[in-house]
Amino acid sequence: MAKRKRLDLPTGPLSPDLETKSALSAPRARMPIAEVAGDTADRAALEEVAREMTRAEAEGRVVKALPLKDIITYHISRDRLALDEEEMEALMASIAERGQQTPIEVVPIHHGYGLISGLRRMEALRRLGQDTVLAFVRQQTSGREKFQAMIDENEIRADLSFYERVNIAAIAVEQKMFADVKAAVHGLFAHATPAKRSKIIKFEVIRQQLGKALTFPAAVPEKFGFALAQALEADAGLAGRIIKALKATKPADATAERQVLERALKGDPAPGPVSEALTEGLKWQAKPGRLVLSGEALTPEFLEALRAFAVSHAKKA
């Protein structure tokens, strides 16, 4: 059986040949020029990121958390005349559960920020007791562009009524953005169908003739409003009769106001107060929910007796 030879490790210095081989097999140190090139590339990448962030912020593409108190809601005239409470409750529930998902739009002004779009989200956050709102800070734009941004936002998220649409078009005309309402509707609602723009323009008849008399104009629906506008154009005296009926009845809500308009459109007279002389020195004027007594017969004794009767009758009812 062959014997195995034991190998002993050298204890002295390596031979020149072995030292050369060892040096060649050892990992090489990084050359200075490679370090400089790497640092330059890193610096260039960071500068590009910084430039892109600056550009994004200048273009209003960066979302910022802003204090609600610094935002001026009526920086421009609003297109929405009223907030639907059921829709607000749904929005508040969504934000309370998931947080604000879509930023509002603002522009910087000298004392804070002016709201462009996002009125409902801001109101929901306020009611929920929030202090901040997520926002895109846009560059200062013209009044026409601000109106356009506000309208586009509402058309996508929560439709305006036809009255609100024509009303904001009329405001744009008043602020010298357009020559007339027709031009404003075509400019501000450029993405709407021609039929829809035609109906918006038709509501201008209602705004002009009844706008100051209506308490709930945004509640006038599309089909009924179109018929009402046609009737106002056909009957020069209709607006006066409607205004008189509204003053007489003083509708407390949108439903009651709609009923007055419907009666006028059908030609039915609005129920007015009934006047009658009850006896010598005593007259009354009555309509549902209101009674007026007048005359010399209203002595202190009579009034006390009337009060006692009223209290007794109300308890029985």
Phi and psi in degrees as GROMACS dihedral restraints (atoms count N, CA, C in turn):
[ dihedral_restraints ]
;  ai    aj    ak    al  type     phi  dphi    fc
    3     4     5     6     1   -70.3    20    10
    4     5     6     7     1   142.2    20    10
    6     7     8     9     1   -86.7    20    10
    7     8     9    10     1   140.1    20    10
    9    10    11    12     1   -84.0    20    10
   10    11    12    13     1   137.1    20    10
   12    13    14    15     1   -92.8    20    10
   13    14    15    16     1   130.4    20    10
   15    16    17    18     1   -81.9    20    10
   16    17    18    19     1   134.1    20    10
   18    19    20    21     1  -101.6    20    10
   19    20    21    22     1   127.9    20    10
   21    22    23    24     1  -101.4    20    10
   22    23    24    25     1   135.9    20    10
   24    25    26    27     1   -72.0    20    10
   25    26    27    28     1   141.8    20    10
   27    28    29    30     1   -69.0    20    10
   28    29    30    31     1   141.8    20    10
   30    31    32    33     1  -103.1    20    10
   31    32    33    34     1   -14.1    20    10
   33    34    35    36     1   -93.7    20    10
   34    35    36    37     1  -174.1    20    10
   36    37    38    39     1   -66.9    20    10
   37    38    39    40     1   149.9    20    10
   39    40    41    42     1   -70.8    20    10
   40    41    42    43     1   155.0    20    10
   42    43    44    45     1   -71.0    20    10
   43    44    45    46     1   158.8    20    10
   45    46    47    48     1   -55.2    20    10
   46    47    48    49     1   -37.6    20    10
   48    49    50    51     1   -65.1    20    10
   49    50    51    52     1   -44.0    20    10
   51    52    53    54     1   -66.1    20    10
   52    53    54    55     1   -37.8    20    10
   54    55    56    57     1   -63.8    20    10
   55    56    57    58     1   -38.1    20    10
   57    58    59    60     1   -65.8    20    10
   58    59    60    61     1   -44.9    20    10
   60    61    62    63     1   -62.3    20    10
   61    62    63    64     1   -41.2    20    10
   63    64    65    66     1   -62.9    20    10
   64    65    66    67     1   -41.1    20    10
   66    67    68    69     1   -65.2    20    10
   67    68    69    70     1   -36.7    20    10
   69    70    71    72     1   -69.4    20    10
   70    71    72    73     1   -34.4    20    10
   72    73    74    75     1   -81.8    20    10
   73    74    75    76     1   -15.8    20    10
   75    76    77    78     1   -72.3    20    10
   76    77    78    79     1   148.5    20    10
   78    79    80    81     1   -61.9    20    10
   79    80    81    82     1   136.9    20    10
   81    82    83    84     1   -79.2    20    10
   82    83    84    85     1   141.7    20    10
   84    85    86    87     1   -72.2    20    10
   85    86    87    88     1   146.8    20    10
   87    88    89    90     1   -67.3    20    10
   88    89    90    91     1   135.4    20    10
   90    91    92    93     1   -72.3    20    10
   91    92    93    94     1   144.3    20    10
   93    94    95    96     1   -54.8    20    10
   94    95    96    97     1   -36.8    20    10
   96    97    98    99     1   -66.8    20    10
   97    98    99   100     1   -31.7    20    10
   99   100   101   102     1   -68.5    20    10
  100   101   102   103     1   -39.0    20    10
  102   103   104   105     1   -62.6    20    10
  103   104   105   106     1   -43.1    20    10
  105   106   107   108     1   -62.8    20    10
  106   107   108   109     1   -43.5    20    10
  108   109   110   111     1   -63.2    20    10
  109   110   111   112     1   -42.1    20    10
  111   112   113   114     1   -64.6    20    10
  112   113   114   115     1   -44.8    20    10
  114   115   116   117     1   -61.1    20    10
  115   116   117   118     1   -39.3    20    10
  117   118   119   120     1   -63.8    20    10
  118   119   120   121     1   -42.1    20    10
  120   121   122   123     1   -64.1    20    10
  121   122   123   124     1   -43.4    20    10
  123   124   125   126     1   -62.1    20    10
  124   125   126   127     1   -43.6    20    10
  126   127   128   129     1   -64.5    20    10
  127   128   129   130     1   -39.3    20    10
  129   130   131   132     1   -64.7    20    10
  130   131   132   133     1   -39.5    20    10
  132   133   134   135     1   -64.8    20    10
  133   134   135   136     1   -43.1    20    10
  135   136   137   138     1   -65.1    20    10
  136   137   138   139     1   -39.2    20    10
  138   139   140   141     1   -65.7    20    10
  139   140   141   142     1   -36.7    20    10
  141   142   143   144     1   -66.7    20    10
  142   143   144   145     1   -41.2    20    10
  144   145   146   147     1   -61.7    20    10
  145   146   147   148     1   -43.8    20    10
  147   148   149   150     1   -63.1    20    10
  148   149   150   151     1   -41.5    20    10
  150   151   152   153     1   -63.9    20    10
  151   152   153   154     1   -40.7    20    10
  153   154   155   156     1   -66.1    20    10
  154   155   156   157     1   -39.6    20    10
  156   157   158   159     1   -65.0    20    10
  157   158   159   160     1   -41.5    20    10
  159   160   161   162     1   -63.0    20    10
  160   161   162   163     1   -42.8    20    10
  162   163   164   165     1   -65.3    20    10
  163   164   165   166     1   -43.2    20    10
  165   166   167   168     1   -63.3    20    10
  166   167   168   169     1   -39.8    20    10
  168   169   170   171     1   -67.9    20    10
  169   170   171   172     1   -40.8    20    10
  171   172   173   174     1   -64.3    20    10
  172   173   174   175     1   -32.0    20    10
  174   175   176   177     1   -89.6    20    10
  175   176   177   178     1     2.6    20    10
  177   178   179   180     1    74.5    20    10
  178   179   180   181     1    30.7    20    10
  180   181   182   183     1  -103.2    20    10
  181   182   183   184     1     4.6    20    10
  183   184   185   186     1  -102.5    20    10
  184   185   186   187     1   127.4    20    10
  186   187   188   189     1   -82.3    20    10
  187   188   189   190     1   128.6    20    10
  189   190   191   192     1  -122.2    20    10
  190   191   192   193     1   149.5    20    10
  192   193   194   195     1   -93.0    20    10
  193   194   195   196     1   114.2    20    10
  195   196   197   198     1  -114.6    20    10
  196   197   198   199     1   148.7    20    10
  198   199   200   201     1   -65.9    20    10
  199   200   201   202     1   132.0    20    10
  201   202   203   204     1   -58.5    20    10
  202   203   204   205     1   -35.0    20    10
  204   205   206   207     1   -67.8    20    10
  205   206   207   208     1   -16.9    20    10
  207   208   209   210     1   -89.5    20    10
  208   209   210   211     1    -0.9    20    10
  210   211   212   213     1  -102.7    20    10
  211   212   213   214     1   124.0    20    10
  213   214   215   216     1   -90.2    20    10
  214   215   216   217     1   112.3    20    10
  216   217   218   219     1   -64.5    20    10
  217   218   219   220     1   -44.5    20    10
  219   220   221   222     1  -101.4    20    10
  220   221   222   223     1    44.5    20    10
  222   223   224   225     1   -61.3    20    10
  223   224   225   226     1   -35.5    20    10
  225   226   227   228     1  -127.1    20    10
  226   227   228   229     1   161.1    20    10
  228   229   230   231     1   -62.9    20    10
  229   230   231   232     1   134.2    20    10
  231   232   233   234     1   -86.3    20    10
  232   233   234   235     1   145.4    20    10
  234   235   236   237     1   -81.3    20    10
  235   236   237   238     1   -32.4    20    10
  237   238   239   240     1   -80.9    20    10
  238   239   240   241     1   124.8    20    10
  240   241   242   243     1   -87.7    20    10
  241   242   243   244     1   -26.0    20    10
  243   244   245   246     1  -151.3    20    10
  244   245   246   247     1   155.7    20    10
  246   247   248   249     1  -105.1    20    10
  247   248   249   250     1   125.4    20    10
  249   250   251   252     1   -70.5    20    10
  250   251   252   253     1   121.6    20    10
  252   253   254   255     1   -68.0    20    10
  253   254   255   256     1   -35.2    20    10
  255   256   257   258     1   -65.6    20    10
  256   257   258   259     1   -41.8    20    10
  258   259   260   261     1   -65.7    20    10
  259   260   261   262     1   -37.1    20    10
  261   262   263   264     1   -64.9    20    10
  262   263   264   265     1   -41.5    20    10
  264   265   266   267     1   -62.6    20    10
  265   266   267   268     1   -40.7    20    10
  267   268   269   270     1   -65.3    20    10
  268   269   270   271     1   -41.6    20    10
  270   271   272   273     1   -65.1    20    10
  271   272   273   274     1   -43.0    20    10
  273   274   275   276     1   -62.3    20    10
  274   275   276   277     1   -40.6    20    10
  276   277   278   279     1   -63.5    20    10
  277   278   279   280     1   -40.4    20    10
  279   280   281   282     1   -64.9    20    10
  280   281   282   283     1   -45.8    20    10
  282   283   284   285     1   -67.0    20    10
  283   284   285   286     1   -38.3    20    10
  285   286   287   288     1   -63.4    20    10
  286   287   288   289     1   -33.5    20    10
  288   289   290   291     1   -85.4    20    10
  289   290   291   292     1   -43.0    20    10
  291   292   293   294     1  -114.7    20    10
  292   293   294   295     1    -6.5    20    10
  294   295   296   297     1    82.9    20    10
  295   296   297   298     1   174.3    20    10
  297   298   299   300     1   -73.9    20    10
  298   299   300   301     1   115.9    20    10
  300   301   302   303     1   -91.4    20    10
  301   302   303   304     1   -27.3    20    10
  303   304   305   306     1  -123.4    20    10
  304   305   306   307     1   125.3    20    10
  306   307   308   309     1   -68.2    20    10
  307   308   309   310     1   153.4    20    10
  309   310   311   312     1   -83.5    20    10
  310   311   312   313     1   176.3    20    10
  312   313   314   315     1  -120.6    20    10
  313   314   315   316     1   132.3    20    10
  315   316   317   318     1  -136.7    20    10
  316   317   318   319     1   166.0    20    10
  318   319   320   321     1  -126.5    20    10
  319   320   321   322     1   146.1    20    10
  321   322   323   324     1   -70.9    20    10
  322   323   324   325     1   134.7    20    10
  324   325   326   327     1  -128.6    20    10
  325   326   327   328     1   173.8    20    10
  327   328   329   330     1   -66.5    20    10
  328   329   330   331     1   -20.7    20    10
  330   331   332   333     1  -122.6    20    10
  331   332   333   334     1    31.6    20    10
  333   334   335   336     1   140.2    20    10
  334   335   336   337     1  -129.1    20    10
  336   337   338   339     1  -134.8    20    10
  337   338   339   340     1   142.0    20    10
  339   340   341   342     1  -100.1    20    10
  340   341   342   343     1   131.0    20    10
  342   343   344   345     1   -73.6    20    10
  343   344   345   346     1   131.6    20    10
  345   346   347   348     1  -102.6    20    10
  346   347   348   349     1   -56.8    20    10
  348   349   350   351     1  -141.6    20    10
  349   350   351   352     1   150.9    20    10
  351   352   353   354     1   114.3    20    10
  352   353   354   355     1    25.2    20    10
  354   355   356   357     1   -58.4    20    10
  355   356   357   358     1   -44.3    20    10
  357   358   359   360     1   -66.5    20    10
  358   359   360   361     1   -39.8    20    10
  360   361   362   363     1   -65.0    20    10
  361   362   363   364     1   -40.5    20    10
  363   364   365   366     1   -62.5    20    10
  364   365   366   367     1   -44.9    20    10
  366   367   368   369     1   -64.3    20    10
  367   368   369   370     1   -40.0    20    10
  369   370   371   372     1   -62.7    20    10
  370   371   372   373     1   -42.7    20    10
  372   373   374   375     1   -65.0    20    10
  373   374   375   376     1   -39.6    20    10
  375   376   377   378     1   -61.8    20    10
  376   377   378   379     1   -46.2    20    10
  378   379   380   381     1   -65.5    20    10
  379   380   381   382     1   -28.5    20    10
  381   382   383   384     1   -82.9    20    10
  382   383   384   385     1    -1.3    20    10
  384   385   386   387     1    79.1    20    10
  385   386   387   388     1    20.9    20    10
  387   388   389   390     1   -79.6    20    10
  388   389   390   391     1   152.6    20    10
  390   391   392   393     1  -103.0    20    10
  391   392   393   394     1   -21.0    20    10
  393   394   395   396     1  -126.2    20    10
  394   395   396   397     1   162.1    20    10
  396   397   398   399     1  -140.2    20    10
  397   398   399   400     1   141.9    20    10
  399   400   401   402     1   -80.9    20    10
  400   401   402   403     1   133.6    20    10
  402   403   404   405     1  -147.3    20    10
  403   404   405   406     1   148.4    20    10
  405   406   407   408     1   -90.9    20    10
  406   407   408   409     1   124.7    20    10
  408   409   410   411     1   -94.7    20    10
  409   410   411   412     1   102.3    20    10
  411   412   413   414     1   -83.5    20    10
  412   413   414   415     1   162.5    20    10
  414   415   416   417     1   -70.7    20    10
  415   416   417   418     1   154.6    20    10
  417   418   419   420     1   -59.1    20    10
  418   419   420   421     1   130.0    20    10
  420   421   422   423     1  -126.7    20    10
  421   422   423   424     1   174.3    20    10
  423   424   425   426     1   -71.6    20    10
  424   425   426   427     1   162.5    20    10
  426   427   428   429     1   -58.6    20    10
  427   428   429   430     1   -39.0    20    10
  429   430   431   432     1   -63.4    20    10
  430   431   432   433     1   -42.2    20    10
  432   433   434   435     1   -66.9    20    10
  433   434   435   436     1   -35.1    20    10
  435   436   437   438     1   -66.1    20    10
  436   437   438   439     1   -44.9    20    10
  438   439   440   441     1   -58.9    20    10
  439   440   441   442     1   -44.1    20    10
  441   442   443   444     1   -60.5    20    10
  442   443   444   445     1   -44.5    20    10
  444   445   446   447     1   -63.8    20    10
  445   446   447   448     1   -43.0    20    10
  447   448   449   450     1   -62.4    20    10
  448   449   450   451     1   -46.5    20    10
  450   451   452   453     1   -66.9    20    10
  451   452   453   454     1   -44.1    20    10
  453   454   455   456     1   -58.6    20    10
  454   455   456   457     1   -41.4    20    10
  456   457   458   459     1   -61.5    20    10
  457   458   459   460     1   -46.9    20    10
  459   460   461   462     1   -70.9    20    10
  460   461   462   463     1   -34.1    20    10
  462   463   464   465     1   -63.9    20    10
  463   464   465   466     1   -33.4    20    10
  465   466   467   468     1   -79.7    20    10
  466   467   468   469     1   -44.1    20    10
  468   469   470   471     1   -92.3    20    10
  469   470   471   472     1   -44.1    20    10
  471   472   473   474     1  -152.9    20    10
  472   473   474   475     1   109.1    20    10
  474   475   476   477     1   -54.4    20    10
  475   476   477   478     1   139.5    20    10
  477   478   479   480     1   -79.4    20    10
  478   479   480   481     1   157.8    20    10
  480   481   482   483     1   -74.1    20    10
  481   482   483   484     1   164.9    20    10
  483   484   485   486     1   -65.5    20    10
  484   485   486   487     1   -34.3    20    10
  486   487   488   489     1   -65.7    20    10
  487   488   489   490     1   -42.9    20    10
  489   490   491   492     1   -63.0    20    10
  490   491   492   493     1   -36.5    20    10
  492   493   494   495     1   -64.3    20    10
  493   494   495   496     1   -48.6    20    10
  495   496   497   498     1   -71.0    20    10
  496   497   498   499     1   -28.4    20    10
  498   499   500   501     1   -67.0    20    10
  499   500   501   502     1   -42.4    20    10
  501   502   503   504     1   -70.3    20    10
  502   503   504   505     1   -30.0    20    10
  504   505   506   507     1   -65.0    20    10
  505   506   507   508     1   -41.5    20    10
  507   508   509   510     1   -65.3    20    10
  508   509   510   511     1   -37.8    20    10
  510   511   512   513     1   -64.0    20    10
  511   512   513   514     1   -39.5    20    10
  513   514   515   516     1   -62.0    20    10
  514   515   516   517     1   -35.8    20    10
  516   517   518   519     1   -67.6    20    10
  517   518   519   520     1   -44.4    20    10
  519   520   521   522     1   -59.9    20    10
  520   521   522   523     1   -31.9    20    10
  522   523   524   525     1   -91.8    20    10
  523   524   525   526     1    16.6    20    10
  525   526   527   528     1    65.3    20    10
  526   527   528   529     1    26.4    20    10
  528   529   530   531     1   -84.5    20    10
  529   530   531   532     1   -28.8    20    10
  531   532   533   534     1  -137.9    20    10
  532   533   534   535     1   160.8    20    10
  534   535   536   537     1   -74.3    20    10
  535   536   537   538     1   -37.1    20    10
  537   538   539   540     1  -154.0    20    10
  538   539   540   541     1   175.4    20    10
  540   541   542   543     1   -63.4    20    10
  541   542   543   544     1   -39.8    20    10
  543   544   545   546     1   -59.4    20    10
  544   545   546   547     1   -46.0    20    10
  546   547   548   549     1   -64.3    20    10
  547   548   549   550     1   -38.3    20    10
  549   550   551   552     1   -65.1    20    10
  550   551   552   553     1   -43.4    20    10
  552   553   554   555     1   -62.8    20    10
  553   554   555   556     1   -43.8    20    10
  555   556   557   558     1   -66.8    20    10
  556   557   558   559     1   -33.1    20    10
  558   559   560   561     1   -78.3    20    10
  559   560   561   562     1   -46.1    20    10
  561   562   563   564     1   -78.7    20    10
  562   563   564   565     1   -28.1    20    10
  564   565   566   567     1  -116.3    20    10
  565   566   567   568     1    46.0    20    10
  567   568   569   570     1   -62.3    20    10
  568   569   570   571     1   -27.4    20    10
  570   571   572   573     1   -88.0    20    10
  571   572   573   574     1    -5.7    20    10
  573   574   575   576     1   -77.0    20    10
  574   575   576   577     1   160.0    20    10
  576   577   578   579     1   -71.4    20    10
  577   578   579   580     1   155.7    20    10
  579   580   581   582     1   -56.0    20    10
  580   581   582   583     1   -37.2    20    10
  582   583   584   585     1   -64.4    20    10
  583   584   585   586     1   -40.0    20    10
  585   586   587   588     1   -67.5    20    10
  586   587   588   589     1   -42.6    20    10
  588   589   590   591     1   -62.5    20    10
  589   590   591   592     1   -36.7    20    10
  591   592   593   594     1   -63.1    20    10
  592   593   594   595     1   -40.1    20    10
  594   595   596   597     1   -68.9    20    10
  595   596   597   598     1   -38.5    20    10
  597   598   599   600     1   -60.0    20    10
  598   599   600   601     1   -46.4    20    10
  600   601   602   603     1   -61.8    20    10
  601   602   603   604     1   -35.0    20    10
  603   604   605   606     1   -63.7    20    10
  604   605   606   607     1   -33.2    20    10
  606   607   608   609     1   -68.3    20    10
  607   608   609   610     1   -12.8    20    10
  609   610   611   612     1   -62.7    20    10
  610   611   612   613     1   -28.7    20    10
  612   613   614   615     1   -62.3    20    10
  613   614   615   616     1   -44.2    20    10
  615   616   617   618     1   -65.6    20    10
  616   617   618   619     1   -43.7    20    10
  618   619   620   621     1   -61.2    20    10
  619   620   621   622     1   -43.6    20    10
  621   622   623   624     1   -68.3    20    10
  622   623   624   625     1   -43.3    20    10
  624   625   626   627     1   -90.7    20    10
  625   626   627   628     1   -28.8    20    10
  627   628   629   630     1  -125.5    20    10
  628   629   630   631     1    -3.5    20    10
  630   631   632   633     1   -52.3    20    10
  631   632   633   634     1   -43.6    20    10
  633   634   635   636     1   -75.7    20    10
  634   635   636   637     1   -20.4    20    10
  636   637   638   639     1   -90.2    20    10
  637   638   639   640     1   -21.7    20    10
  639   640   641   642     1   -84.5    20    10
  640   641   642   643     1   133.2    20    10
  642   643   644   645     1   -90.6    20    10
  643   644   645   646     1   -28.9    20    10
  645   646   647   648     1  -126.8    20    10
  646   647   648   649     1    58.1    20    10
  648   649   650   651     1   -65.1    20    10
  649   650   651   652     1   -29.9    20    10
  651   652   653   654     1   -68.1    20    10
  652   653   654   655     1   -15.1    20    10
  654   655   656   657     1   -86.7    20    10
  655   656   657   658     1    -4.3    20    10
  657   658   659   660     1   -71.9    20    10
  658   659   660   661     1   117.1    20    10
  660   661   662   663     1   -75.5    20    10
  661   662   663   664     1   165.5    20    10
  663   664   665   666     1   -57.5    20    10
  664   665   666   667     1   -56.8    20    10
  666   667   668   669     1   -65.4    20    10
  667   668   669   670     1   -45.9    20    10
  669   670   671   672     1   -66.4    20    10
  670   671   672   673     1   -40.8    20    10
  672   673   674   675     1   -62.1    20    10
  673   674   675   676     1   -38.8    20    10
  675   676   677   678     1   -63.5    20    10
  676   677   678   679     1   -42.9    20    10
  678   679   680   681     1   -65.7    20    10
  679   680   681   682     1   -39.1    20    10
  681   682   683   684     1   -64.8    20    10
  682   683   684   685     1   -42.0    20    10
  684   685   686   687     1   -62.7    20    10
  685   686   687   688     1   -41.5    20    10
  687   688   689   690     1   -63.8    20    10
  688   689   690   691     1   -40.4    20    10
  690   691   692   693     1   -66.7    20    10
  691   692   693   694     1   -38.8    20    10
  693   694   695   696     1   -64.0    20    10
  694   695   696   697     1   -36.9    20    10
  696   697   698   699     1   -69.5    20    10
  697   698   699   700     1   -35.1    20    10
  699   700   701   702     1   -81.3    20    10
  700   701   702   703     1   -27.1    20    10
  702   703   704   705     1  -123.6    20    10
  703   704   705   706     1   105.9    20    10
  705   706   707   708     1   -64.5    20    10
  706   707   708   709     1   -23.2    20    10
  708   709   710   711     1   -94.0    20    10
  709   710   711   712     1    -5.8    20    10
  711   712   713   714     1   -63.9    20    10
  712   713   714   715     1   -42.8    20    10
  714   715   716   717     1   -59.0    20    10
  715   716   717   718     1   -42.7    20    10
  717   718   719   720     1   -62.4    20    10
  718   719   720   721     1   -40.9    20    10
  720   721   722   723     1   -67.3    20    10
  721   722   723   724     1   -39.0    20    10
  723   724   725   726     1   -65.7    20    10
  724   725   726   727     1   -43.7    20    10
  726   727   728   729     1   -62.4    20    10
  727   728   729   730     1   -41.1    20    10
  729   730   731   732     1   -63.0    20    10
  730   731   732   733     1   -43.2    20    10
  732   733   734   735     1   -65.6    20    10
  733   734   735   736     1   -37.9    20    10
  735   736   737   738     1   -66.2    20    10
  736   737   738   739     1   -39.0    20    10
  738   739   740   741     1   -66.9    20    10
  739   740   741   742     1   -35.8    20    10
  741   742   743   744     1   -72.4    20    10
  742   743   744   745     1   -38.3    20    10
  744   745   746   747     1   -93.7    20    10
  745   746   747   748     1   -27.2    20    10
  747   748   749   750     1    48.2    20    10
  748   749   750   751     1    64.8    20    10
  750   751   752   753     1   -58.3    20    10
  751   752   753   754     1   136.1    20    10
  753   754   755   756     1   -87.4    20    10
  754   755   756   757     1   -17.4    20    10
  756   757   758   759     1  -147.4    20    10
  757   758   759   760     1   177.5    20    10
  759   760   761   762     1   -64.5    20    10
  760   761   762   763     1   -34.6    20    10
  762   763   764   765     1   -65.4    20    10
  763   764   765   766     1   -45.7    20    10
  765   766   767   768     1   -63.9    20    10
  766   767   768   769     1   -39.8    20    10
  768   769   770   771     1   -65.7    20    10
  769   770   771   772     1   -38.6    20    10
  771   772   773   774     1   -63.2    20    10
  772   773   774   775     1   -38.3    20    10
  774   775   776   777     1   -63.4    20    10
  775   776   777   778     1   -39.7    20    10
  777   778   779   780     1   -62.0    20    10
  778   779   780   781     1   -44.5    20    10
  780   781   782   783     1   -64.2    20    10
  781   782   783   784     1   -40.4    20    10
  783   784   785   786     1   -65.9    20    10
  784   785   786   787     1   -41.6    20    10
  786   787   788   789     1   -63.2    20    10
  787   788   789   790     1   -41.4    20    10
  789   790   791   792     1   -65.4    20    10
  790   791   792   793     1   -37.3    20    10
  792   793   794   795     1   -68.2    20    10
  793   794   795   796     1   -32.3    20    10
  795   796   797   798     1   -83.6    20    10
  796   797   798   799     1   -10.2    20    10
  798   799   800   801     1    88.6    20    10
  799   800   801   802     1     7.6    20    10
  801   802   803   804     1   -80.0    20    10
  802   803   804   805     1   132.7    20    10
  804   805   806   807     1   -68.0    20    10
  805   806   807   808     1   142.3    20    10
  807   808   809   810     1   -71.1    20    10
  808   809   810   811     1   138.6    20    10
  810   811   812   813     1   -64.1    20    10
  811   812   813   814     1   118.9    20    10
  813   814   815   816     1  -104.0    20    10
  814   815   816   817     1   173.0    20    10
  816   817   818   819     1   -68.0    20    10
  817   818   819   820     1   144.6    20    10
  819   820   821   822     1   -98.6    20    10
  820   821   822   823     1   123.7    20    10
  822   823   824   825     1  -104.7    20    10
  823   824   825   826     1   141.5    20    10
  825   826   827   828     1  -157.0    20    10
  826   827   828   829     1   139.5    20    10
  828   829   830   831     1   -87.5    20    10
  829   830   831   832     1   112.4    20    10
  831   832   833   834     1   -76.3    20    10
  832   833   834   835     1   -40.6    20    10
  834   835   836   837     1  -162.9    20    10
  835   836   837   838     1   178.7    20    10
  837   838   839   840     1   -64.7    20    10
  838   839   840   841     1   124.9    20    10
  840   841   842   843     1    84.2    20    10
  841   842   843   844     1    10.1    20    10
  843   844   845   846     1  -146.9    20    10
  844   845   846   847     1   118.4    20    10
  846   847   848   849     1  -124.5    20    10
  847   848   849   850     1   155.4    20    10
  849   850   851   852     1  -136.3    20    10
  850   851   852   853     1   153.4    20    10
  852   853   854   855     1  -131.9    20    10
  853   854   855   856     1   119.2    20    10
  855   856   857   858     1  -133.1    20    10
  856   857   858   859     1   146.3    20    10
  858   859   860   861     1  -152.2    20    10
  859   860   861   862     1   163.7    20    10
  861   862   863   864     1   -52.1    20    10
  862   863   864   865     1   123.4    20    10
  864   865   866   867     1    87.5    20    10
  865   866   867   868     1    -0.9    20    10
  867   868   869   870     1  -151.4    20    10
  868   869   870   871     1   135.4    20    10
  870   871   872   873     1  -140.7    20    10
  871   872   873   874     1   129.8    20    10
  873   874   875   876     1  -123.0    20    10
  874   875   876   877     1   122.6    20    10
  876   877   878   879     1  -106.9    20    10
  877   878   879   880     1   142.4    20    10
  879   880   881   882     1  -150.0    20    10
  880   881   882   883     1   157.0    20    10
  882   883   884   885     1   131.2    20    10
  883   884   885   886     1   167.7    20    10
  885   886   887   888     1   -68.9    20    10
  886   887   888   889     1   -19.2    20    10
  888   889   890   891     1   -72.8    20    10
  889   890   891   892     1    -8.2    20    10
  891   892   893   894     1   -80.3    20    10
  892   893   894   895     1    68.9    20    10
  894   895   896   897     1   -80.6    20    10
  895   896   897   898     1   165.8    20    10
  897   898   899   900     1   -56.4    20    10
  898   899   900   901     1   -38.4    20    10
  900   901   902   903     1   -65.8    20    10
  901   902   903   904     1   -40.6    20    10
  903   904   905   906     1   -64.9    20    10
  904   905   906   907     1   -43.8    20    10
  906   907   908   909     1   -64.2    20    10
  907   908   909   910     1   -36.9    20    10
  909   910   911   912     1   -67.1    20    10
  910   911   912   913     1   -41.4    20    10
  912   913   914   915     1   -65.2    20    10
  913   914   915   916     1   -38.8    20    10
  915   916   917   918     1   -66.0    20    10
  916   917   918   919     1   -39.5    20    10
  918   919   920   921     1   -62.9    20    10
  919   920   921   922     1   -43.9    20    10
  921   922   923   924     1   -63.1    20    10
  922   923   924   925     1   -39.4    20    10
  924   925   926   927     1   -65.7    20    10
  925   926   927   928     1   -42.5    20    10
  927   928   929   930     1   -62.9    20    10
  928   929   930   931     1   -42.3    20    10
  930   931   932   933     1   -65.5    20    10
  931   932   933   934     1   -44.1    20    10
  933   934   935   936     1   -64.4    20    10
  934   935   936   937     1   -43.0    20    10
  936   937   938   939     1   -68.3    20    10
  937   938   939   940     1   -37.5    20    10
  939   940   941   942     1   -65.4    20    10
  940   941   942   943     1   -36.6    20    10
  942   943   944   945     1   -65.9    20    10
  943   944   945   946     1   -40.5    20    10
  945   946   947   948     1   -66.7    20    10
  946   947   948   949     1   -36.6    20    10
